[in-house]
Structure formats: C-alpha cells, structure tokens
Amino acid sequence: MTANLLDFDLEGLAAFCEQLGEKRFRAVQLFRWIHQKGASRFDEMSDLAKSLREKLPSVCTITGLPVLTRQDSADGTIKWLFDVGGGNAVETVFIPEDDRGTLCVSSQAGCAVGCRFCSTGHQGFSRNLTTGEILAQLWHAEHFLRAHLKTSERVITNVVMMGMGEPLQNYGALVPALRVMLDDHGYGLSRRRVTVSTSGVVPMIDRLAQDCPVALAVSLHAPNDALRDNLVPINRKYPIAELLDACLRYLPAAPRDFITFEYCMLDGVNDQPEHARQLLDLVKRHAGRGVPCKFNLIPFNPFPDSGLRCSSRATVLAFGKILSDAGVVTTVRKTRGDDIDAACGQLAGDVVDRTQAARRMAQARTVRFVPPVKENQA
C-alpha cells in the first residue's frame, strides 16, 4: 500500500524520505511542492533529482479528496462537499473578508458530542478523518482559490477547526495537521491565526497546550451546568468549573492572552439577562481571579427537528451589551453563506442525501476527479 504524502507533517515526511535512502532536504523540497505550490504529480517537481521523481510514484501518492459539490454564495462564501468514502462526506467553508480569508475545516465525518443546536451532531458520528483528509481540505481550497482568483499570493490567512466534528476527539490526526498549517515550509500560518474549537474535552485541552498551542475557542453556550448538560452533553463528563480550570492552564502556552467563548443564542433558552449576568459571574470570579476571555455571540441557524429558534436581534444585542458594559469584549458573529447552508451549526444537516445525489449525478456524467489546481478549468 502506497503512502499518501498529505498524511505527513515535515518530520514524518523526513522519516519517510530516510526510509527511501534520501536526505532530509528532499523532504523539505517535497513538502514545499505539495503545500506551497499545490503539486499533485511528481513530474512537476523540477528541482528533484530525476531518479527520485521516477522512484516516488511506486511508493507514494499525493491524493486529495474528491469534490462532490461546490456551492458559491452571493456573499462570496464557498462551500465544498468532499467525499471521504464509505458513504461519508464532509463540508468545508471558505469565508472571504476584507482583511482575511478564513477556512472552516472539518475533523470528523459527523460528530459524537450531540449538541442540541448543531445539525452535524444530529447526523451522528461516522468516523475520524485522517491527517491527510484534514489537510486535503486546506490543500484543495488554497490552490483552487489561487487559480480561481488568478493570484500567486496566499488566499487563506486563517484556519478554524470549526467544521464537522469535535477536533480534540481526533487528536492524533489533528496535531500533525496543525503542524503542517504552521510550518514555514507548508502554509506558514501564525499560531494566532489557527483556531481549534472544542466543546470542552478537558484532558485534550491540556495536551494541546503542551504539543501544539494554537488559539483556543470553547463552545460554552450556557452559564450553568444544569443548562449546559442539556445543550452540550459532554458537560456531564467535564462540567463548567473543570473546563474553566483547563482554560486557565492553557493560557500560559496560548498565542493569545484570552480564550474565546462561543455562545449560540437560543430564543428563550440561554438568552435572558440573568444568563448574561451568570456568565459575567463565571468569567470574572472563577478560581478567585477570573478567566481572560472574549465572547462571540452566534445567532442560531435553525434546522429541522432541533425544536429551537434563534433569539431576536434585539435580544442578542441586549445580551451583548450586558457583557460589554461589564468590560468583557463581545462580538456578534456575522451570518455568512445562509443561501448555501454554510453558516455556523448548519454543516451537513442533509449531507447523506446530498452525497448520494452528487454521486448519482457524477456517475451519470462519468465525471473524473480533477486535481484541485485545475478545478477552475472544469
């Protein structure tokens, strides 16, 4: 079985090259061709020795994920549906803004956490993605966007692990992928511009602080354990006090001096003034010193069977004002990609149906998967 080079961080690729009798600098060359230039064929790699270019196809590949669909929003947001085999698919979203380009990346096919307000959780859990499958989303998106926008400059400046799945429940594949994102020979992203979002897997937060500290976002969504138990079931295992303790332990290693708390605004559930005041009490008094933080208020994106509604804009703004008036930095997340169901919490609500439909269409057209750098020519 041949190796997929997207599965390796630079150290892993160096070890692979050593097994082939090659020196480390060959791994650096390969790494740059794959991640900086988007190469998918070894014969493109002009500075590699001809003998190595001829040897590599027999022992390894550079294999991305087949694209089942791509949807383009009126606001510039792009959403891809990637086939990960076995009837499973994952979604990836690019969000352009004036000062940045953010890619929202999936870490699992489905999710086992089962948050009430998240359509991915209602789909259930299928499997973890490999490192290569996580990176293939970035690899494809970056090099498609460069071709699409006719630029040689980096388009994706920020990566958020906020797509399908709980990243810290796929830790072994996540960390090598993060290292490739950060590596100057790879995508060269700053630790401040790579964010891992978690529902609160406390032991893995501690491990991430040691292994690869990037920006941390915590899906809080409730100011007390009784309510959070209902909305975010993992809270029954790692209650709020333990989660906030882990946040305090993470901060000394973090690239930012605060934790971002995500808070989905649910009408009549967690959006009342007393909830805001309870949040303030939590973050200002925990452990006798509080938790340096900012809040990101997220308007809920309704989906069938959730039984939940979005808070009114007036309620969201009033809630945010209570927090900001008390000195806590608070933002309201802009809703992007609504017309293609690409907004926060909407990913993969009907992914199984769309996966099957896309496959039928592809079979009918006998479409062949095209490497990412050529997608704009399809």
JOLINTA-V991921 format. One record per backbone hydrogen bond with DSSP energy under -0.5 kcal/mol. NH is the residue of the N-H (numbers start at 1). CO is the residue of the C=O. If there is no record, write none. Layout:
nh->[NH:NH]
co->[CO:CO]
This chain:
nh->[3:5:5:7:8:13:14:15:16:17:18:19:20:20:21:22:26:27:27:28:29:30:31:32:33:34:35:36:36:37:38:39:44:45:46:48:53:54:55:56:57:58:59:60:61:64:68:68:69:71:73:73:76:78:79:80:81:82:82:83:84:84:85:88:90:92:93:94:95:96:97:100:102:103:104:104:105:105:107:108:109:110:111:111:116:118:119:119:122:123:123:124:124:126:127:129:134:135:136:137:137:138:139:140:141:142:143:144:145:146:147:148:149:150:151:157:157:158:159:160:161:162:163:164:167:167:169:170:171:173:174:175:176:177:178:179:180:181:182:183:186:187:188:189:193:194:195:196:197:197:198:202:204:205:206:207:208:209:210:210:211:212:215:215:217:218:219:219:220:220:221:228:229:230:231:232:235:236:237:238:243:244:245:246:247:248:249:250:251:252:253:254:254:259:260:261:261:262:262:263:265:266:267:267:269:270:271:275:276:277:278:279:280:281:282:283:284:285:286:288:289:290:291:292:294:295:296:297:297:298:299:300:302:306:311:316:317:318:319:320:321:322:323:324:325:326:326:327:328:329:329:331:333:333:336:340:341:342:346:349:351:354:355:356:357:358:359:360:361:362:363:364:365:366:367:374:375:377:378]
co->[59:3:61:4:5:9:10:11:12:13:14:15:16:17:18:17:23:23:24:24:25:26:27:28:29:30:31:31:32:32:34:33:41:42:44:45:49:50:51:52:53:55:56:56:3:62:66:81:81:79:71:77:73:94:71:92:69:80:90:66:82:88:88:85:82:80:104:78:102:94:100:97:95:158:93:102:103:160:164:164:127:108:120:124:231:115:117:345:118:119:120:120:121:109:109:107:130:131:132:133:134:134:135:136:137:138:139:140:141:142:143:144:145:146:146:101:155:101:193:103:195:160:105:91:165:197:166:167:168:170:170:171:172:173:174:175:176:177:178:179:183:180:183:181:190:191:159:215:161:195:217:200:201:201:202:203:204:205:206:207:207:208:191:194:196:260:198:217:218:262:262:224:225:226:227:228:232:233:234:234:239:240:241:242:243:244:245:246:247:248:250:250:251:292:216:259:294:218:260:296:298:264:265:309:266:266:266:272:272:273:274:275:276:277:278:279:280:281:282:285:286:286:283:290:259:329:261:295:331:263:297:265:300:303:265:312:313:314:315:316:317:318:319:320:321:322:323:324:323:293:327:295:297:331:334:337:338:337:343:346:348:350:351:352:353:354:355:356:357:358:359:360:361:362:362:371:372:374:375]
